[in-house]
Amino acid sequence: MKTTWNKEPKQKLNPDYIEWLHNQPCYVCNQTPCEAHHVKLKGQIAKDHNTLIPLCTEHHRGEFSPHGRDRKEFLGLYPLHAQIQIAHQLLETFEEVK
């Protein structure tokens, strides 16, 4: 039997927000279009759809990226707390313009 205790309800992804985010400039280089990157804190398992930042393909999945080989260097220049702050500002901006 599967246990269901201690599980957060799944958060729904807002497709309008994702589309809007794809047209925002890259957090690192200001290039567009972008991919939506989930900013996750250490130990966080579930993806939080409220903490997304726009990253171009290179800065999302390239060598110097949160998913690349130079992840530590990336986080040294762009710390998680700054990424989360930007993610919250972007979400507020989206909610104001929609």
N, C-alpha and C positions, 0 to 999 in steps of 0.2 A: 504494500500500500504506500502511496506517495504522500509525504507530509506536506502540508501547505502553510504551516505556521511560520511566522517570522519572514514572510515574503511581502515585499512592497508590490502594490498593484502596478501593472505595466502602464507606463506613460505613453500617451498617444502622440505620434509625430504629426506636426502641423505641416502639410505639404505646401501651403502658401508661404510659410516662414522659410522653409528649405529653399524654395524657388527664389525668394527675395534674397536670401543669404548667398546663393550662388552668384548673384549679380553684384555683390559687395566686393570691394577691393581686398586682396590678400592682406592678412594681418601683418605679414613680414615685408612684402615687396610692392604692395598696391596694385598688383596685376589682376585682371579679370579674364575669364570667369574663374570661379572658385569651387572648391568642394567644401562640404560642411564637416568640420572636425569636432568630434565630441571631446571636450576637455574633461578628463577624469582624474580625481585625486587618488593618491596612493591608497591602495586597499579597496577602492570603490569598484564594485563588480558591475552593477547595472549602469547603462548609459543614461545620462540625464539629458533629455532633449532641450532643456533650458540652458545648457552650457555648451553652445556651439559657437565656433568661430570660423570665419572664412579663410581658407588656405588654398593657394594655387596648387596644382598637381605636384609640382616639384617640392614645395614646402609642406605638403601633406604626406606624400609617400616617397619622396626622394631620400638621398643619403642624409641631408641636413634637414631633418623633420622629426615630428614626434613619433613617427613609426619607422624611422630610418636608423642607420648604423650610428649616426652622430646625435642620437637622442639627448644625451647628457649635455652636449654643447648647446643644442637647441634650447633645452630647458634652462641652461645657464643664462642665455641671452633673453629668453622669453619665459619667465617663471610662471608656474601654474596659477598663482594668485592674480597675476596681471591678466592672464588669459581669461580667467573666470570673470574678472571685472569687465573686460571688454565684451565677453559673451552676454553679461547682464545688460550692459549699455545697448548692445545691438538689439536684444529682445525688447527693451523699453522703446527704442526708436521704431522698431517694426510695429509695435502695438499702438504707437502714436500716429503712424502714417496709414494704418489699415482702415 
